[in-house]
Amino acid sequence: MHVLCHIDDIAEGCSREFQLGEHALFAVKKDAVVYVYKNHCPHLGTELNWQEDQFLDPDGALIQCSTHGALFLIEDGSCISGPCMGAQLTAITSRIDQNQVLIAMPTEQQSR
């Protein structure tokens, strides 16, 4: 597992992007839980954010793709609206340990 950030580096109800080597990731904190995904829309493969650290819809209730407006559930990355309906974001295994957000890098997840 690798340290992504300190838990307090992501404000409640907000998102933040990360670049770890060639891996573009983002995290969302909702109800004190941190969800981490690859920054990659399943529709066209574009990055999801429309500005730095901006991954959520105006209400902060869903992840929104800036390219085609697809909407994804924060909790599991399922697309509930848009051209990739039924697809999912690629979740990154994560956990909190001593206030650090730890992740399994995507290459480590594939080798399991």
Buried (B, 14 or more C-beta within 10 A) or exposed (E): BBEBBEBEBBEEBBBBBBEBEEBBBBBBBBEEEBBBBBBBBBBEEEBBBEEEBBBBEEEBEBBBBBBEEBBBBBEEBBBEEBBBEEBBBBBBBBEEEEEBBBBBBBEEEEEE
